[in-house]
Amino acid sequence: MELDDLAETIDRLVGSDPSSYADTEPVEALQRQLTRLHGFVTATAAFDVSGAWAPDGARNAAAWLATRCRLPKAQARSQVRRGRALRHLPVCAQAWLDGDIGAAHVDVLTAVRRDATEEALGRDEEMLVGQARRLRHESFVRAVAHWGQLADPAGTEEDDEARRSRRLVYLEESFQAMWLGKITLDPISGTIVATELERLERELFEADWAAARSALGRDPTVLDLARTSGQRRADALVEMATRSRSAPADGHRPAPLFSVLVGYETLHGPICSSQAARCSPRGRLFRGWTRPTSSGPCSAGRRVEVSATARLFTGATRRAIELRDRGCIHPYCDTPAAACQGDHIVPYNADGPTTQENGRLLCSFHNRLRNQRPPPAA
């Protein structure tokens, strides 16, 4: 029987030395086969339909899985939900069985499947699954969000309003005068708050780093710093409140809080994306605006740049690169643009110009990695 053969194969695998599989190709192959097995187990939605779980007294298939297989209830419900969804997504189901995509991709496509999008999804499923095979998961999520805006503009606006209506901040004094809280924000509000919080946290990190280096006489590690990352975020939040309280009455909001990437089609359609690459409805982004502006660094007209002979990427040139690259361009990195360094593709010391075309974003790690010299020959 196939299950007996599978069990024997797994027995041989787990009885072997794991270190013999600790290379890139075996790890990738193992992940692929694990994905295929997960897809097959989920695709057996016939169990849900058959009602074989009913004689045991379970109310539904998810309850049976949670009890018999000792799964968390949420995981059991998700497995049944995906199995039901795969009946309507044949291309997606086959890609999962092939190991090309996983449960997370299925969840993304299931989330945009509704009455208003069912016909379009049937037409475009193969294209979307192709994107899932090719893109990093975060990029795939954005691609599907953009597709959803085209397929169901009204539903996208309604979904955005529903998300925004769930915003809340909870902050209450608890035992021993400690304060406990929770925050839930919509994508745009969250981007505004998170960007400023990250900026202040970075300031505190650099101060901690400098203090530790001065005290130790060497470059410290994170374990040598006076605060943990969580403590720095807490202190950054307090600093935000302190600066708000002490801001001058005639102070001005910083501009821009975020940038919106749009084109001609976008101005006449529903697709909009913030600098942080979060897809948001056109009405949400443009609500309250008197007119769109085309004076930014990525406008169709002339770009305003720093001198091509300048040493650093600053001003509009830096902003243009941030909006284009969105973050570190290394394929194994997702560091956001604000935390990246502007790097010359043709090195500056090799007469590389400081222009948008010769610039790119790299995080500090991958920028150092690029500039590491090979070890001397033995």
KEKE-3310 file (N, C-alpha, C; in steps of 0.2 Angstrom, whole numbers, plus 5000, padded with zeros to 4 digits):
npx = (5004:5002:5003:5010:5023:5026:5028:5039:5049:5050:5054:5067:5073:5073:5081:5093:5108:5106:5115:5120:5111:5113:5115:5112:5105:5099:5091:5082:5076:5070:5061:5053:5047:5040:5031:5024:5018:5010:5001:4995:4988:4980:4972:4964:4950:4940:4937:4931:4919:4914:4909:4915:4919:4909:4903:4910:4906:4909:4907:4910:4922:4934:4933:4935:4948:4955:4954:4957:4969:4976:4978:4979:4964:4962:4972:4966:4954:4959:4965:4954:4946:4955:4955:4942:4942:4951:4944:4939:4949:4958:4971:4979:4978:4985:4998:5002:5002:5013:5023:5027:5021:5014:5004:5002:5002:4990:4981:4981:4976:4963:4958:4954:4944:4928:4911:4910:4923:4924:4923:4933:4944:4944:4947:4960:4968:4978:4988:4990:4995:5007:5014:5015:5023:5035:5038:5044:5036:5031:5030:5022:5010:5007:5005:4994:4985:4984:4979:4966:4961:4958:4950:4939:4934:4925:4923:4936:4937:4927:4933:4944:4939:4933:4944:4950:4941:4943:4953:4962:4968:4974:4978:4982:4984:4992:4996:5007:5009:5013:5011:5000:4997:4990:4990:4981:4982:4977:4984:4990:4990:4997:5009:5014:5015:5024:5035:5041:5043:5052:5063:5066:5070:5081:5089:5091:5098:5110:5115:5117:5126:5137:5140:5143:5154:5163:5165:5170:5181:5181:5172:5156:5145:5128:5124:5132:5126:5116:5103:5089:5082:5068:5067:5072:5062:5052:5056:5058:5045:5040:5048:5043:5030:5035:5041:5030:5023:5031:5032:5033:5020:5019:5024:5027:5020:5030:5035:5037:5025:5023:5026:5017:5015:5011:5004:4998:4988:4984:4979:4968:4961:4960:4972:4984:4999:5009:5025:5030:5026:5014:4998:4985:4968:4963:4954:4956:4969:4970:4960:4954:4964:4969:4974:4983:5001:5015:5028:5038:5052:5050:5043:5035:5041:5056:5069:5075:5091:5105:5122:5131:5144:5144:5148:5139:5122:5109:5095:5083:5088:5092:5079:5072:5078:5075:5061:5060:5067:5063:5068:5082:5091:5096:5093:5090:5086:5076:5076:5070:5068:5071:5081:5092:5107:5113:5121:5134:5133:5143:5157:5161:5174:5179:5175:5162:5146:5135:5121:5103:5102:5114:5113:5108:5099:5106:5107:5116:5124:5124:5130:5142:5146:5147:5158:5168:5185:5192:5200:5218:5228:5234)
npy = (4994:5012:5020:5013:5011:5024:5027:5018:5024:5036:5032:5027:5039:5047:5039:5041:5051:5067:5078:5074:5080:5093:5103:5115:5110:5097:5102:5111:5101:5093:5102:5104:5091:5090:5100:5095:5083:5089:5096:5085:5079:5089:5091:5080:5082:5074:5067:5077:5078:5065:5062:5054:5056:5058:5046:5045:5055:5068:5085:5091:5089:5097:5097:5083:5082:5090:5084:5070:5070:5078:5092:5110:5119:5130:5127:5115:5119:5127:5118:5111:5121:5125:5113:5113:5124:5121:5113:5122:5128:5122:5123:5129:5119:5108:5114:5114:5101:5098:5104:5116:5128:5133:5131:5144:5151:5147:5151:5165:5166:5161:5170:5181:5176:5177:5180:5191:5190:5177:5173:5180:5175:5162:5164:5169:5161:5153:5162:5169:5159:5156:5167:5165:5154:5160:5172:5180:5177:5188:5197:5191:5192:5205:5206:5199:5207:5218:5213:5209:5222:5226:5216:5217:5232:5239:5230:5229:5242:5242:5231:5238:5248:5240:5235:5246:5250:5242:5247:5250:5256:5250:5253:5251:5253:5241:5228:5232:5245:5244:5245:5239:5235:5235:5237:5240:5244:5251:5248:5260:5269:5262:5261:5274:5276:5265:5268:5280:5275:5265:5273:5281:5271:5267:5277:5276:5264:5267:5276:5267:5258:5266:5270:5258:5254:5264:5261:5248:5248:5242:5235:5232:5218:5213:5208:5216:5228:5241:5240:5229:5225:5225:5234:5245:5249:5251:5262:5271:5273:5280:5291:5296:5301:5310:5320:5324:5330:5341:5348:5363:5375:5381:5371:5360:5347:5333:5331:5320:5310:5297:5290:5289:5277:5279:5278:5283:5274:5271:5283:5284:5272:5259:5255:5257:5260:5261:5268:5258:5247:5242:5238:5248:5255:5266:5277:5277:5282:5294:5301:5316:5323:5338:5339:5328:5327:5330:5332:5325:5314:5303:5307:5310:5320:5330:5324:5330:5330:5326:5332:5323:5320:5320:5312:5305:5297:5307:5317:5320:5311:5300:5297:5294:5282:5274:5273:5266:5254:5249:5242:5232:5225:5213:5196:5188:5195:5206:5219:5235:5250:5262:5258:5255:5257:5268:5262:5262:5256:5255:5257:5272:5276:5271:5280:5280:5287:5297:5294:5291:5280:5273:5269:5259:5250:5243:5234:5236:5224:5217:5226:5227:5214:5214:5222:5215:5208:5195:5181:5180:5171:5155)
npz = (5000:4997:5008:5017:5010:5010:5023:5026:5018:5025:5037:5034:5030:5042:5050:5045:5044:5049:5045:5033:5024:5025:5015:5002:4990:4995:5006:4999:4991:5001:5007:4996:4994:5006:5005:4994:5000:5010:5002:4996:5007:5011:4999:4999:5001:5000:5012:5020:5013:5013:5025:5034:5047:5055:5062:5073:5082:5079:5076:5064:5050:5054:5068:5070:5065:5074:5086:5084:5077:5085:5082:5082:5084:5075:5065:5060:5055:5045:5037:5032:5026:5016:5008:5003:4996:4986:4977:4968:4962:4952:4945:4954:4964:4957:4956:4969:4972:4964:4971:4969:4974:4990:5006:5010:4999:4993:5002:5000:4987:4990:4998:4989:4982:4978:4975:4966:4960:4955:4942:4935:4942:4938:4925:4926:4934:4931:4927:4939:4947:4941:4944:4958:4957:4953:4960:4976:4991:4998:4987:4979:4986:4985:4971:4969:4977:4969:4958:4963:4965:4952:4948:4956:4960:4969:4979:4985:4990:5000:5008:5012:5020:5030:5036:5041:5050:5060:5068:5083:5099:5113:5130:5146:5163:5173:5184:5198:5193:5180:5162:5150:5133:5116:5099:5084:5067:5051:5034:5029:5040:5049:5042:5043:5057:5060:5052:5058:5071:5069:5064:5075:5084:5077:5079:5093:5093:5087:5096:5107:5102:5099:5112:5118:5111:5114:5127:5127:5119:5107:5092:5097:5100:5098:5110:5119:5120:5129:5129:5125:5109:5110:5121:5116:5106:5115:5122:5111:5107:5118:5117:5105:5110:5119:5111:5103:5113:5116:5105:5094:5094:5081:5073:5059:5049:5044:5027:5013:5022:5017:5001:4986:4973:4957:4941:4924:4921:4934:4940:4933:4937:4949:4956:4968:4976:4991:4996:5004:4998:5000:4995:4992:4991:4978:4982:4996:4997:4990:4996:5001:4995:4986:4973:4962:4962:4952:4955:4961:4964:4955:4945:4928:4922:4921:4931:4947:4953:4963:4961:4949:4952:4966:4982:4990:4989:4990:4994:4981:4972:4980:4985:4973:4970:4981:4980:4968:4970:4983:4993:5000:4986:4986:4982:4993:5004:5013:5019:5023:5013:5020:5029:5021:5012:5000:4985:4974:4957:4947:4954:4965:4966:4954:4945:4944:4942:4952:4951:4947:4939:4941:4954:4968:4981:4995:5010:5025:5028:5015:5007:5013:5011:4997:4995:5001:5000:4991:4999:5001:4990:4993)
capx = (5000:5006:5005:5016:5029:5028:5031:5046:5054:5051:5058:5074:5076:5074:5086:5099:5112:5103:5120:5121:5107:5113:5117:5107:5101:5095:5086:5077:5072:5066:5056:5048:5043:5036:5026:5019:5014:5005:4996:4991:4984:4975:4968:4960:4944:4934:4936:4926:4913:4912:4906:4918:4921:4902:4901:4914:4902:4912:4902:4913:4929:4939:4933:4938:4955:4958:4954:4960:4976:4979:4979:4976:4958:4963:4975:4962:4949:4962:4966:4947:4945:4959:4953:4936:4944:4955:4939:4937:4956:4962:4978:4982:4979:4991:5004:5003:5005:5020:5028:5029:5018:5012:4998:5002:4999:4983:4977:4981:4971:4957:4956:4952:4939:4921:4906:4912:4929:4925:4924:4940:4949:4944:4951:4967:4971:4985:4993:4992:4999:5013:5017:5017:5029:5041:5040:5045:5029:5028:5029:5016:5004:5006:5003:4987:4981:4983:4974:4960:4958:4956:4944:4933:4936:4920:4924:4942:4936:4924:4937:4949:4935:4932:4950:4951:4936:4946:4959:4961:4974:4973:4984:4979:4989:4991:4999:5013:5010:5015:5006:5000:4993:4989:4988:4979:4981:4976:4990:4993:4991:5002:5015:5016:5018:5030:5041:5043:5045:5059:5068:5068:5073:5088:5093:5093:5102:5116:5118:5119:5132:5143:5142:5147:5161:5168:5167:5174:5187:5181:5166:5152:5140:5121:5124:5135:5122:5113:5096:5087:5078:5061:5067:5073:5056:5048:5059:5056:5038:5040:5051:5038:5025:5038:5042:5024:5021:5035:5032:5031:5013:5019:5027:5023:5020:5035:5033:5030:5025:5025:5025:5012:5017:5005:5005:4993:4982:4982:4975:4961:4959:4960:4977:4989:5004:5013:5032:5032:5024:5007:4993:4979:4963:4964:4950:4959:4976:4969:4955:4957:4969:4966:4976:4989:5007:5020:5035:5042:5058:5049:5038:5037:5045:5063:5071:5080:5096:5111:5127:5134:5150:5143:5150:5133:5116:5105:5090:5079:5091:5091:5072:5070:5081:5070:5054:5061:5070:5058:5072:5088:5089:5098:5087:5089:5085:5070:5077:5066:5072:5074:5087:5097:5112:5114:5127:5136:5134:5150:5160:5163:5181:5180:5172:5154:5142:5130:5114:5098:5104:5120:5112:5104:5099:5109:5107:5123:5127:5125:5134:5149:5148:5149:5165:5174:5190:5193:5206:5224:5230:5239)
capy = (5000:5018:5023:5009:5013:5031:5026:5015:5029:5041:5028:5027:5046:5049:5035:5043:5057:5074:5082:5073:5083:5100:5107:5119:5106:5093:5106:5113:5095:5091:5106:5103:5085:5091:5104:5090:5079:5094:5097:5079:5078:5094:5090:5074:5085:5069:5066:5081:5077:5059:5062:5048:5059:5058:5041:5046:5060:5074:5089:5092:5087:5100:5095:5077:5082:5093:5079:5063:5071:5083:5098:5116:5120:5135:5123:5110:5123:5130:5113:5109:5127:5124:5107:5115:5129:5118:5111:5127:5131:5116:5124:5130:5112:5104:5117:5112:5094:5098:5106:5123:5133:5130:5133:5151:5154:5145:5156:5171:5166:5159:5177:5185:5172:5178:5180:5196:5189:5170:5172:5183:5171:5156:5166:5172:5157:5150:5167:5170:5153:5157:5172:5162:5150:5164:5178:5179:5177:5195:5200:5188:5195:5212:5205:5197:5212:5222:5209:5210:5229:5227:5212:5219:5238:5240:5225:5231:5248:5239:5228:5242:5252:5236:5234:5252:5250:5237:5250:5252:5256:5248:5255:5251:5252:5235:5226:5235:5251:5242:5247:5234:5238:5232:5242:5238:5250:5249:5248:5267:5272:5258:5263:5281:5275:5261:5271:5284:5271:5262:5279:5283:5265:5267:5282:5274:5259:5270:5278:5262:5255:5271:5270:5251:5254:5268:5258:5242:5249:5238:5235:5227:5214:5215:5206:5221:5234:5242:5238:5224:5228:5227:5239:5251:5250:5254:5269:5275:5275:5286:5297:5299:5305:5316:5325:5326:5335:5347:5351:5370:5376:5383:5366:5358:5340:5331:5329:5317:5305:5292:5291:5285:5276:5279:5280:5286:5270:5271:5289:5282:5266:5258:5252:5261:5257:5266:5267:5252:5242:5240:5240:5252:5257:5273:5281:5278:5285:5300:5304:5322:5327:5343:5337:5324:5331:5327:5335:5320:5311:5298:5310:5309:5325:5330:5323:5334:5326:5329:5332:5316:5319:5320:5306:5301:5298:5311:5321:5317:5305:5295:5296:5290:5275:5271:5272:5261:5247:5248:5239:5229:5222:5206:5191:5184:5201:5211:5225:5241:5255:5267:5255:5253:5261:5269:5259:5264:5250:5256:5260:5279:5276:5269:5286:5279:5293:5297:5295:5286:5274:5270:5268:5254:5250:5237:5234:5237:5218:5215:5231:5225:5208:5215:5225:5211:5206:5188:5179:5180:5165:5152)
capz = (5000:4996:5014:5020:5006:5012:5030:5026:5016:5030:5042:5032:5030:5049:5053:5042:5047:5046:5043:5026:5020:5027:5010:4999:4986:4999:5010:4995:4989:5007:5007:4990:4995:5012:5002:4990:5005:5013:4997:4995:5013:5010:4993:5000:5003:5000:5018:5022:5010:5014:5032:5038:5054:5059:5067:5080:5085:5078:5072:5057:5049:5057:5075:5070:5065:5080:5092:5082:5075:5090:5079:5085:5080:5069:5060:5057:5051:5039:5032:5029:5022:5010:5004:5000:4991:4980:4972:4963:4960:4949:4943:4961:4967:4954:4957:4976:4972:4961:4976:4967:4979:4997:5009:5011:4992:4992:5007:4997:4982:4992:5001:4984:4978:4980:4970:4961:4957:4953:4934:4933:4945:4934:4919:4927:4939:4928:4927:4946:4950:4938:4948:4964:4956:4951:4965:4983:4994:4999:4981:4976:4990:4982:4964:4970:4979:4963:4953:4966:4964:4945:4947:4961:4964:4974:4985:4988:4994:5006:5012:5015:5025:5035:5039:5044:5055:5066:5071:5090:5103:5120:5134:5152:5169:5176:5191:5199:5189:5173:5157:5145:5127:5110:5094:5077:5062:5044:5031:5028:5047:5052:5039:5046:5064:5060:5050:5063:5077:5067:5063:5082:5087:5074:5083:5100:5092:5085:5102:5111:5099:5100:5119:5120:5107:5118:5134:5126:5115:5101:5090:5101:5098:5101:5117:5123:5121:5135:5129:5119:5103:5112:5126:5112:5103:5120:5123:5105:5108:5123:5114:5100:5114:5122:5105:5102:5118:5116:5098:5094:5091:5074:5069:5053:5048:5039:5021:5014:5027:5013:4994:4983:4967:4953:4934:4921:4922:4941:4941:4930:4939:4956:4959:4971:4981:4995:4995:5007:4993:5002:4990:4995:4986:4976:4986:5002:4996:4987:4999:5005:4991:4981:4966:4962:4961:4948:4956:4965:4960:4950:4940:4921:4919:4923:4938:4950:4956:4966:4956:4947:4956:4973:4985:4993:4986:4994:4991:4976:4969:4985:4985:4967:4971:4986:4977:4963:4973:4988:4999:4998:4980:4986:4982:5000:5009:5013:5022:5019:5010:5025:5032:5016:5010:4993:4983:4967:4954:4945:4961:4964:4965:4947:4941:4944:4943:4958:4947:4949:4935:4943:4961:4970:4988:4998:5017:5027:5027:5008:5005:5015:5007:4990:4995:5004:4996:4992:5003:4997:4987:4998)
cpx = (5004:5008:5010:5023:5031:5031:5038:5051:5055:5056:5066:5077:5077:5079:5093:5102:5109:5109:5122:5117:5107:5117:5111:5102:5096:5090:5081:5073:5068:5060:5050:5044:5038:5030:5021:5015:5009:5000:4992:4986:4978:4970:4963:4954:4939:4932:4931:4919:4910:4908:4909:4919:4914:4901:4905:4911:4905:4907:4904:4920:4934:4939:4936:4946:4959:4959:4958:4967:4979:4981:4976:4970:4959:4967:4970:4957:4952:4963:4959:4945:4949:4957:4947:4938:4947:4950:4938:4944:4960:4969:4982:4983:4985:4997:5007:5006:5011:5025:5030:5026:5016:5006:4997:4999:4992:4979:4976:4976:4964:4954:4952:4946:4932:4917:4908:4918:4930:4926:4931:4945:4949:4948:4958:4971:4978:4990:4995:4996:5006:5017:5019:5023:5036:5043:5041:5037:5027:5026:5023:5009:5002:5003:4995:4982:4979:4978:4967:4957:4955:4949:4938:4934:4931:4922:4931:4941:4932:4928:4942:4945:4934:4938:4952:4947:4938:4951:4957:4968:4971:4979:4981:4985:4987:4994:5006:5015:5013:5009:5006:4996:4993:4987:4987:4978:4980:4983:4993:4994:4997:5009:5018:5019:5024:5036:5045:5046:5052:5064:5071:5072:5080:5092:5096:5098:5109:5119:5120:5125:5138:5145:5146:5153:5166:5170:5171:5180:5187:5174:5162:5148:5133:5120:5127:5131:5118:5106:5094:5083:5071:5061:5068:5067:5051:5050:5058:5049:5037:5043:5047:5033:5029:5039:5036:5022:5025:5036:5030:5024:5013:5023:5023:5024:5026:5032:5038:5031:5026:5024:5021:5014:5011:5008:4998:4987:4980:4978:4968:4958:4960:4966:4982:4993:5008:5020:5034:5029:5017:5002:4987:4974:4964:4960:4953:4965:4974:4963:4957:4962:4966:4968:4982:4995:5012:5027:5040:5047:5056:5043:5040:5041:5053:5064:5076:5085:5102:5117:5130:5140:5150:5145:5144:5127:5111:5099:5085:5082:5090:5083:5069:5072:5077:5064:5055:5063:5066:5062:5078:5087:5092:5093:5085:5088:5079:5070:5074:5071:5075:5080:5092:5102:5112:5121:5128:5136:5141:5153:5162:5170:5184:5177:5165:5150:5137:5124:5110:5100:5109:5119:5108:5104:5102:5109:5115:5127:5129:5130:5142:5151:5150:5156:5170:5178:5191:5200:5212:5225:5235:5246)
cpy = (5006:5021:5019:5010:5020:5031:5023:5020:5034:5038:5028:5034:5048:5045:5037:5049:5063:5078:5080:5076:5091:5104:5110:5114:5101:5096:5108:5107:5093:5095:5105:5097:5086:5095:5099:5086:5083:5095:5091:5078:5083:5093:5084:5077:5080:5067:5070:5080:5070:5058:5056:5050:5058:5053:5041:5052:5067:5079:5091:5089:5090:5098:5088:5077:5085:5088:5073:5064:5076:5089:5104:5117:5125:5131:5118:5113:5125:5124:5111:5115:5126:5119:5109:5120:5126:5115:5116:5130:5125:5117:5125:5123:5108:5107:5115:5105:5093:5100:5113:5129:5129:5133:5140:5154:5152:5150:5163:5171:5165:5166:5181:5182:5173:5179:5185:5194:5181:5169:5175:5178:5164:5157:5167:5167:5155:5156:5169:5165:5154:5162:5169:5157:5154:5169:5175:5180:5184:5199:5197:5190:5201:5211:5203:5202:5217:5219:5210:5217:5229:5222:5214:5226:5240:5236:5227:5237:5246:5235:5232:5246:5247:5235:5240:5253:5246:5241:5251:5252:5255:5249:5256:5250:5245:5234:5229:5241:5250:5244:5241:5237:5233:5238:5238:5244:5247:5250:5255:5270:5268:5259:5269:5280:5271:5264:5276:5280:5268:5267:5280:5277:5265:5272:5280:5268:5261:5273:5273:5259:5260:5270:5263:5251:5258:5265:5252:5243:5245:5238:5230:5223:5216:5214:5211:5227:5235:5240:5233:5228:5230:5233:5246:5253:5254:5261:5274:5277:5281:5292:5300:5303:5311:5322:5328:5332:5341:5350:5358:5370:5378:5377:5364:5350:5338:5329:5326:5312:5298:5294:5286:5284:5275:5280:5282:5281:5270:5277:5288:5276:5265:5256:5257:5258:5262:5264:5260:5246:5239:5242:5242:5254:5264:5278:5282:5282:5293:5304:5311:5326:5332:5341:5333:5329:5327:5329:5331:5318:5306:5301:5309:5314:5325:5329:5328:5330:5330:5329:5325:5315:5319:5313:5302:5302:5301:5314:5317:5311:5299:5292:5292:5283:5271:5269:5266:5254:5245:5245:5236:5225:5215:5201:5188:5189:5204:5217:5231:5246:5260:5265:5253:5258:5262:5267:5261:5257:5250:5260:5268:5280:5274:5274:5284:5285:5292:5299:5290:5279:5270:5268:5262:5254:5243:5239:5234:5230:5216:5220:5229:5218:5209:5218:5221:5208:5198:5186:5179:5172:5162:5151)
cpz = (5000:5003:5018:5017:5009:5019:5030:5023:5021:5035:5040:5032:5037:5052:5050:5046:5044:5043:5035:5021:5021:5021:5006:4995:4990:5003:5005:4992:4995:5007:5002:4992:5001:5009:4998:4995:5008:5008:4996:5001:5013:5005:4994:5004:5003:5007:5021:5019:5012:5021:5036:5045:5058:5064:5073:5084:5084:5074:5065:5056:5053:5065:5075:5070:5071:5086:5090:5081:5080:5087:5082:5081:5074:5063:5056:5053:5045:5034:5028:5024:5015:5005:5000:4994:4984:4975:4967:4960:4957:4948:4949:4964:4964:4956:4965:4976:4969:4966:4974:4971:4985:4999:5009:5004:4991:4996:5003:4991:4984:4995:4996:4980:4982:4974:4964:4957:4954:4946:4932:4936:4940:4927:4920:4932:4937:4929:4934:4949:4947:4942:4955:4963:4956:4957:4972:4986:4995:4992:4978:4979:4987:4975:4965:4972:4973:4959:4956:4965:4957:4945:4951:4964:4969:4980:4988:4992:5000:5010:5016:5021:5031:5039:5044:5050:5061:5069:5078:5093:5110:5125:5141:5158:5172:5183:5192:5195:5182:5168:5152:5139:5121:5105:5087:5073:5055:5041:5031:5035:5050:5049:5042:5053:5064:5058:5055:5069:5075:5066:5070:5085:5084:5078:5089:5099:5091:5092:5107:5109:5100:5108:5121:5117:5111:5124:5133:5123:5108:5098:5094:5097:5101:5108:5122:5124:5127:5135:5124:5114:5106:5117:5122:5109:5108:5121:5117:5105:5113:5121:5109:5104:5117:5117:5103:5107:5118:5110:5098:5091:5084:5070:5063:5052:5043:5033:5017:5019:5023:5006:4991:4976:4962:4946:4931:4922:4929:4942:4938:4932:4947:4960:4962:4976:4984:4994:4999:5004:4996:4998:4994:4990:4984:4980:4993:5002:4994:4991:5003:5001:4987:4974:4967:4960:4956:4949:4959:4961:4955:4945:4933:4918:4921:4930:4941:4954:4959:4960:4955:4950:4963:4976:4987:4989:4991:4991:4986:4973:4974:4985:4979:4967:4976:4983:4971:4966:4979:4994:4996:4992:4980:4986:4989:5005:5008:5018:5019:5017:5015:5028:5028:5015:5002:4990:4975:4963:4951:4951:4960:4963:4958:4943:4940:4946:4949:4954:4949:4945:4937:4951:4962:4978:4990:5006:5019:5026:5020:5005:5007:5012:5000:4990:4998:4998:4996:4996:4999:4995:4992:4994)
residu = (MET:GLU:LEU:ASP:ASP:LEU:ALA:GLU:THR:ILE:ASP:ARG:LEU:VAL:GLY:SER:ASP:PRO:SER:SER:TYR:ALA:ASP:THR:GLU:PRO:VAL:GLU:ALA:LEU:GLN:ARG:GLN:LEU:THR:ARG:LEU:HIS:GLY:PHE:VAL:THR:ALA:THR:ALA:ALA:PHE:ASP:VAL:SER:GLY:ALA:TRP:ALA:PRO:ASP:GLY:ALA:ARG:ASN:ALA:ALA:ALA:TRP:LEU:ALA:THR:ARG:CYS:ARG:LEU:PRO:LYS:ALA:GLN:ALA:ARG:SER:GLN:VAL:ARG:ARG:GLY:ARG:ALA:LEU:ARG:HIS:LEU:PRO:VAL:CYS:ALA:GLN:ALA:TRP:LEU:ASP:GLY:ASP:ILE:GLY:ALA:ALA:HIS:VAL:ASP:VAL:LEU:THR:ALA:VAL:ARG:ARG:ASP:ALA:THR:GLU:GLU:ALA:LEU:GLY:ARG:ASP:GLU:GLU:MET:LEU:VAL:GLY:GLN:ALA:ARG:ARG:LEU:ARG:HIS:GLU:SER:PHE:VAL:ARG:ALA:VAL:ALA:HIS:TRP:GLY:GLN:LEU:ALA:ASP:PRO:ALA:GLY:THR:GLU:GLU:ASP:ASP:GLU:ALA:ARG:ARG:SER:ARG:ARG:LEU:VAL:TYR:LEU:GLU:GLU:SER:PHE:GLN:ALA:MET:TRP:LEU:GLY:LYS:ILE:THR:LEU:ASP:PRO:ILE:SER:GLY:THR:ILE:VAL:ALA:THR:GLU:LEU:GLU:ARG:LEU:GLU:ARG:GLU:LEU:PHE:GLU:ALA:ASP:TRP:ALA:ALA:ALA:ARG:SER:ALA:LEU:GLY:ARG:ASP:PRO:THR:VAL:LEU:ASP:LEU:ALA:ARG:THR:SER:GLY:GLN:ARG:ARG:ALA:ASP:ALA:LEU:VAL:GLU:MET:ALA:THR:ARG:SER:ARG:SER:ALA:PRO:ALA:ASP:GLY:HIS:ARG:PRO:ALA:PRO:LEU:PHE:SER:VAL:LEU:VAL:GLY:TYR:GLU:THR:LEU:HIS:GLY:PRO:ILE:CYS:SER:SER:GLN:ALA:ALA:ARG:CYS:SER:PRO:ARG:GLY:ARG:LEU:PHE:ARG:GLY:TRP:THR:ARG:PRO:THR:SER:SER:GLY:PRO:CYS:SER:ALA:GLY:ARG:ARG:VAL:GLU:VAL:SER:ALA:THR:ALA:ARG:LEU:PHE:THR:GLY:ALA:THR:ARG:ARG:ALA:ILE:GLU:LEU:ARG:ASP:ARG:GLY:CYS:ILE:HIS:PRO:TYR:CYS:ASP:THR:PRO:ALA:ALA:ALA:CYS:GLN:GLY:ASP:HIS:ILE:VAL:PRO:TYR:ASN:ALA:ASP:GLY:PRO:THR:THR:GLN:GLU:ASN:GLY:ARG:LEU:LEU:CYS:SER:PHE:HIS:ASN:ARG:LEU:ARG:ASN:GLN:ARG:PRO:PRO:PRO:ALA:ALA)
# end
